[in-house]
Amino acid sequence: MKRRSKINVEAMAALLGVAVWAPGWLPAADTEPTAAPPAQTAPSVAGVLSSSGIAMTGYVAASYYHSSGENTFHEFDVNHDTFQLDQAGLQVGYQPKEGFGAFADVLVGEDARILNAAENQTNSTFNARQAYLQYASGAWTLIGGKFTTLAGEEYSNPTSDTNFSRSLLFFAQPLTNTGVRATWAASGTLNLVAGINNGWNTTSTSYGSKTAELGAAFTPTKELALNLQGYFGKVPGYDAERSFVDFVGSYNLTDALSFALNYDWGVQQQDTGPDLKWNGFAAYVNYAVDAQWRVSVRGEYLDDQDGFNTGTPQKLKEGTLTIGFAPAKSFELRLEARYDWSDKQTFVKTPAPGPLPAALGDNQTELALQGVYKF
């Protein structure tokens, strides 16, 4: 019995040796548990939309600002010493390079009240800034509905601007147009635009007279962009011919440093009396200090020589300094200081208390803090 046990032990040792030196002869034992298959996850909304050719973006902008008066001649920041939801916006578009598409751009917030007032709409915090159908074929793109203006360096959408406040020129430019617009890509560097609209800032279907828009966008190099546009026709509320010409040029000197210039000229014909004219320019310098910090400076001059835009013949000037800090790619905090002045006493320092006239001055200051989140 002992001998039999010894033989069995030696046989077992031999088999173990074979397993060690020739592992391919015997199946090796698993040293780690088999990994579980990845869990199935539901597709994201963005992924579903993107795969369908639909683009969706949005943002939220909120601010607090203090000024020495009533922020006279400002476009959106019209109050003072107040917290406010400037805008919460959503843009959804299906815009293929060929065929039919559509685009919608809606917003809520205090800025929507200003857009509604400009369009003679109800006092609401909701506005459909853009909503149009699109057809593209080759070098041509045709849109019909409501869309933003061709004019100006700045936009009513704060995510596209480098400053918190809008320029004096922005105060004198159209905001939106309702009608049809055709764009022809004449070459890789030149786009030509023509359209017919219901005047400036109106969705009314009862106004018979129309305003023509013409535009040319020329980008001879990736650093230089030149845009010239004009609006010609009657505008609701002013049953007389209005002509308006706008030029915007921008140049990127480096990846960090860029310049822009906006020039406007306009004239409103009168049934009686002389025509009312205005002109002005705004200059911009933008510098990205690094990936998080940037500085934007704006200086401008508006000669409202006949008082058509501001109600008083005057020469207005303003200077603005904006510092932007972006701790994340989707969020920016903006700190801004602005100073406006005029050759006339037209800035409202305090409103009229009852029958007494308002206190006026020839300047006003503003300090503002704004947060903008994009998604």
Order of alpha helices (4+ residues) and beta strands (2+ residues): alpha-alpha-beta-beta-beta-alpha-beta-beta-alpha-beta-beta-beta-beta-beta-beta-beta-beta-beta-beta-beta-beta-beta
